[in-house]
Amino acid sequence: MAFINFLKPKNQLEEGGRTSAPLQRDEGEPEKKCPNCHKDIPLSRLWANDLVCACGYHFRMKARQRIKMLTDREGFHELYSEMKSGNPLNFPGYRDKAETVRAASGEEEAVICGTARIGKQSCCLFVMEPYFMMGSMGSAVGEKITSLFEYATEHRLPIIGYTVSGGARMQEGLLSLMQMAKTSAAVKRHSDAGLLYIAVLTDPTTGGVTASFAMEADIILAEPGAMVGFAGARVIEQTTRKALPAGFQKSEFVLEHGFVDSIVSRPDQRKMLAELLKMHNGR
């Protein structure tokens, strides 16, 4: 186990820190174009608003950035950091690809798990990493999440889980698909113990993750505009031979059809999660 080092920024998006005042653009400051409003945004301003554009578009956020945003100072204690997938099926090129992704993302696997304090409320927390093979669920991801639910059950702690995933990791075949059942069983045991599980769906949450632990929480929240679904829209259209409605699989559409309890903008999530934990931690 090791405490996360929050002091050294890992990339430009972390360098700006937080501020309540609008930041002025410096000459030559790096910018990022918003795919929604198409405006160029200084990175320092973007990070100051938790990677949310003024138009409301939510950029994807690295797992450790999100942990820093959510948890109290020095309030996260990482678990199972040594777990990572091998190449159980000897899939061609998988080992090299995994090592390349590890070097680029700075993470050993596509999920970070640990104990946390959010607004002085104790919980377990897992956050999936979109920059590690798009949060794909391999055997190590399933094992880490299952182990966290077992830890939370033993220590009678609620769990908050942030999902982002393209689905099961094809390079691990059936071993990857088995994680759906394994994580679901752990979620059920945690629930049977009378403990709270809150899921926050981020863009995208799809495939086997949606078909298992992402949609099994007691309270399911989502970020605005997040894609939430199982199969992709094109696959569904080709199979059903019908055009899909506008906004299909966006979190607003999913909320309207009763599969999500609330959509919460990123700057409001820490406060809401702290309030939910406080409410349910009362004995």
C-alpha positions as CSV (number, residue, x, y, z in Angstrom):
1,M,0.0,0.0,0.0
2,A,1.2,3.5,-0.7
3,F,-0.1,7.0,-0.3
4,I,-0.7,8.9,-3.6
5,N,1.7,11.8,-4.1
6,F,-0.6,14.8,-4.7
7,L,2.3,17.3,-4.7
8,K,3.9,16.7,-8.1
9,P,1.7,17.4,-11.1
10,K,1.8,14.7,-13.7
11,N,0.9,16.8,-16.7
12,Q,-0.1,20.3,-17.8
13,L,-3.7,19.9,-16.8
14,E,-2.7,19.5,-13.2
15,E,-0.4,22.5,-13.0
16,G,-3.0,25.2,-12.8
17,G,-4.5,24.2,-9.5
18,R,-7.9,25.5,-8.3
19,T,-9.1,29.1,-8.2
20,S,-12.5,30.8,-7.8
21,A,-11.4,33.8,-10.0
22,P,-11.3,33.6,-13.8
23,L,-7.8,33.2,-15.1
24,Q,-6.4,35.6,-17.7
25,R,-4.8,34.1,-20.7
26,D,-1.0,34.4,-20.7
27,E,0.9,34.9,-23.9
28,G,1.8,31.5,-25.3
29,E,-0.2,29.5,-22.8
30,P,-1.2,26.0,-24.0
31,E,-4.8,25.7,-25.1
32,K,-7.3,23.0,-25.8
33,K,-10.2,23.2,-28.2
34,C,-13.6,22.3,-26.9
35,P,-15.3,19.7,-29.2
36,N,-18.7,21.1,-28.2
37,C,-18.4,24.9,-28.6
38,H,-15.2,24.8,-30.6
39,K,-13.5,27.5,-28.5
40,D,-9.9,27.5,-27.5
41,I,-9.5,27.3,-23.7
42,P,-6.3,28.0,-21.8
43,L,-5.4,24.8,-19.9
44,S,-4.9,26.6,-16.6
45,R,-8.5,27.9,-16.8
46,L,-9.8,24.5,-17.9
47,W,-8.2,22.7,-14.9
48,A,-9.4,25.5,-12.5
49,N,-12.9,24.4,-13.5
50,D,-12.2,20.6,-13.1
51,L,-11.8,20.2,-16.8
52,V,-15.3,21.5,-17.6
53,C,-15.7,24.0,-20.4
54,A,-17.8,27.2,-19.9
55,C,-20.4,25.6,-22.3
56,G,-20.7,22.6,-19.9
57,Y,-18.7,20.1,-21.9
58,H,-16.9,17.6,-19.6
59,F,-13.4,16.6,-20.8
60,R,-12.1,13.2,-19.9
61,M,-10.1,13.3,-16.7
62,K,-7.3,11.0,-15.5
63,A,-8.0,8.9,-12.6
64,R,-5.5,10.5,-10.2
65,Q,-6.7,14.0,-11.2
66,R,-10.2,12.9,-10.2
67,I,-9.1,11.4,-6.9
68,K,-7.3,14.7,-6.1
69,M,-10.5,16.6,-7.0
70,L,-12.7,14.4,-4.8
71,T,-10.8,13.4,-1.7
72,D,-9.7,15.3,1.4
73,R,-6.0,16.3,1.5
74,E,-3.9,13.2,2.1
75,G,-7.3,11.4,2.3
76,F,-6.6,8.6,-0.2
77,H,-4.7,5.4,0.6
78,E,-4.1,3.2,-2.4
79,L,-4.7,-0.6,-2.3
80,Y,-3.7,-3.4,-4.7
81,S,-1.4,-1.1,-6.7
82,E,0.9,-4.1,-7.6
83,M,-1.9,-6.0,-9.5
84,K,-1.6,-6.0,-13.3
85,S,-2.6,-8.2,-16.1
86,G,-0.1,-10.5,-17.8
87,N,-0.8,-12.2,-21.2
88,P,-2.7,-15.3,-20.2
89,L,-3.7,-16.2,-23.7
90,N,-0.4,-15.3,-25.4
91,F,-2.3,-12.8,-27.5
92,P,0.1,-11.4,-30.2
93,G,1.5,-8.0,-29.3
94,Y,-0.5,-7.7,-26.1
95,R,2.4,-7.6,-23.7
96,D,4.2,-4.9,-25.7
97,K,1.0,-2.9,-26.0
98,A,0.4,-3.1,-22.3
99,E,3.9,-1.9,-21.4
100,T,3.6,1.0,-23.9
101,V,0.3,2.0,-22.3
102,R,1.8,1.7,-18.8
103,A,4.6,4.0,-19.7
104,A,2.3,6.6,-21.4
105,S,-0.4,6.6,-18.7
106,G,1.9,6.2,-15.6
107,E,-0.5,3.5,-14.3
108,E,-0.1,-0.2,-13.9
109,E,-3.7,-0.9,-14.7
110,A,-7.0,0.6,-15.8
111,V,-8.4,1.2,-12.3
112,I,-7.1,2.7,-9.1
113,C,-8.6,1.4,-5.8
114,G,-8.2,2.5,-2.2
115,T,-9.7,3.9,1.0
116,A,-10.7,7.5,1.0
117,R,-12.2,10.4,3.0
118,I,-14.6,12.7,1.1
119,G,-15.8,15.6,3.2
120,K,-14.5,13.8,6.3
121,Q,-16.6,10.8,5.4
122,S,-14.8,7.4,5.2
123,C,-15.4,5.2,2.2
124,C,-13.7,2.9,-0.4
125,L,-13.1,4.4,-3.8
126,F,-12.3,3.1,-7.2
127,V,-11.7,5.2,-10.3
128,M,-11.2,3.8,-13.8
129,E,-8.5,5.3,-16.0
130,P,-9.6,6.3,-19.5
131,Y,-6.0,6.6,-20.8
132,F,-5.2,3.0,-20.0
133,M,-6.7,1.1,-23.0
134,M,-9.9,3.2,-22.5
135,G,-10.6,1.6,-19.1
136,S,-11.0,-1.8,-20.6
137,M,-11.8,-4.6,-18.1
138,G,-9.2,-7.3,-17.9
139,S,-8.6,-9.9,-15.2
140,A,-6.6,-7.5,-13.1
141,V,-9.2,-4.8,-13.2
142,G,-11.9,-7.2,-12.2
143,E,-9.7,-8.6,-9.4
144,K,-8.9,-5.2,-8.0
145,I,-12.6,-4.1,-7.9
146,T,-13.7,-7.4,-6.5
147,S,-11.0,-7.2,-3.8
148,L,-12.1,-3.7,-2.9
149,F,-15.7,-4.7,-2.5
150,E,-14.5,-7.6,-0.2
151,Y,-12.4,-5.2,1.8
152,A,-15.3,-2.8,2.1
153,T,-17.6,-5.6,3.2
154,E,-15.2,-6.8,5.9
155,H,-14.6,-3.2,7.2
156,R,-18.2,-2.1,6.7
157,L,-17.4,0.8,4.4
158,P,-19.5,2.3,1.6
159,I,-18.1,2.3,-1.9
160,I,-18.0,5.0,-4.5
161,G,-17.0,3.9,-8.0
162,Y,-16.2,6.0,-11.1
163,T,-16.6,4.1,-14.3
164,V,-15.2,4.7,-17.7
165,S,-14.7,1.8,-20.1
166,G,-14.9,0.6,-23.6
167,G,-15.9,-2.8,-22.2
168,A,-14.1,-6.1,-21.8
169,R,-10.5,-6.4,-22.8
170,M,-10.5,-8.6,-25.9
171,Q,-6.9,-9.7,-25.5
172,E,-7.9,-11.7,-22.4
173,G,-10.9,-13.3,-24.0
174,L,-13.1,-15.4,-21.6
175,L,-11.0,-14.4,-18.6
176,S,-12.1,-10.8,-19.2
177,L,-15.8,-11.8,-19.6
178,M,-15.6,-13.7,-16.3
179,Q,-14.9,-10.5,-14.4
180,M,-18.6,-9.4,-15.0
181,A,-19.8,-12.3,-12.9
182,K,-17.0,-12.0,-10.3
183,T,-17.5,-8.3,-9.7
184,S,-21.3,-8.7,-9.6
185,A,-21.0,-11.4,-6.9
186,A,-18.9,-9.1,-4.8
187,V,-21.3,-6.2,-5.2
188,K,-24.1,-8.5,-4.1
189,R,-22.3,-9.6,-1.0
190,H,-21.6,-6.0,-0.1
191,S,-25.2,-5.1,-0.6
192,D,-26.4,-8.1,1.5
193,A,-24.3,-6.7,4.3
194,G,-26.5,-3.5,4.2
195,L,-23.7,-1.3,2.8
196,L,-24.0,1.6,0.3
197,Y,-22.6,1.6,-3.2
198,I,-22.7,4.7,-5.4
199,A,-21.6,4.6,-9.0
200,V,-20.7,7.7,-11.1
201,L,-20.9,7.0,-14.8
202,T,-18.5,9.0,-17.0
203,D,-17.8,9.1,-20.7
204,P,-17.9,6.5,-22.0
205,T,-19.3,3.7,-19.8
206,T,-20.0,0.8,-22.2
207,G,-19.8,-2.9,-22.7
208,G,-19.3,-5.4,-20.0
209,V,-18.7,-2.7,-17.3
210,T,-22.2,-1.4,-18.0
211,A,-23.6,-4.9,-18.0
212,S,-22.1,-5.5,-14.5
213,F,-21.0,-3.3,-11.6
214,A,-21.6,0.1,-13.2
215,M,-25.4,-0.4,-13.2
216,E,-25.7,-2.4,-9.9
217,A,-25.2,0.5,-7.5
218,D,-27.8,1.6,-4.9
219,I,-27.4,5.2,-6.3
220,I,-26.3,5.7,-9.9
221,L,-25.1,9.2,-10.9
222,A,-23.7,10.3,-14.2
223,E,-21.8,13.2,-15.7
224,P,-23.5,15.4,-18.3
225,G,-23.2,14.2,-21.8
226,A,-21.6,10.9,-20.9
227,M,-22.1,8.0,-23.3
228,V,-23.8,5.1,-21.4
229,G,-24.7,1.8,-23.1
230,F,-23.8,-1.7,-23.9
231,A,-23.3,-2.1,-27.6
232,G,-22.4,0.9,-29.8
233,A,-25.1,2.8,-31.6
234,R,-23.9,1.7,-35.1
235,V,-24.1,-2.0,-34.0
236,I,-27.6,-1.5,-32.7
237,E,-28.8,0.3,-35.9
238,Q,-27.3,-2.4,-38.1
239,T,-28.9,-5.1,-36.0
240,T,-32.4,-3.6,-35.7
241,R,-32.3,-1.8,-39.0
242,K,-33.9,1.2,-37.3
243,A,-32.7,4.7,-36.8
244,L,-32.0,5.6,-33.2
245,P,-33.4,8.7,-31.5
246,A,-31.3,11.8,-31.1
247,G,-29.1,11.7,-28.0
248,F,-29.4,8.0,-27.7
249,Q,-27.1,6.6,-25.0
250,K,-26.2,10.0,-23.6
251,S,-26.6,10.3,-19.9
252,E,-29.6,12.6,-20.3
253,F,-31.4,10.0,-22.4
254,V,-30.6,7.3,-19.9
255,L,-31.9,9.5,-17.0
256,E,-35.1,10.1,-18.9
257,H,-35.6,6.4,-19.2
258,G,-35.0,5.6,-15.6
259,F,-31.6,4.0,-15.6
260,V,-29.8,6.8,-13.8
261,D,-30.9,8.6,-10.6
262,S,-29.3,12.0,-11.3
263,I,-26.9,13.9,-13.5
264,V,-24.3,15.8,-11.5
265,S,-21.8,18.3,-13.0
266,R,-18.2,17.6,-12.0
267,P,-17.7,20.7,-9.8
268,D,-20.8,19.6,-7.7
269,Q,-19.8,16.0,-7.3
270,R,-17.6,16.2,-4.2
271,K,-20.3,18.1,-2.2
272,M,-23.0,15.7,-3.3
273,L,-21.0,12.6,-2.5
274,A,-20.0,13.9,0.9
275,E,-23.7,14.6,1.7
276,L,-24.8,11.1,0.5
277,L,-22.1,9.5,2.6
278,K,-22.9,11.5,5.6
279,M,-26.6,10.6,5.2
280,H,-25.9,6.9,5.0
281,N,-23.1,6.7,7.5
282,G,-25.5,7.8,10.2
283,R,-26.1,4.7,12.4
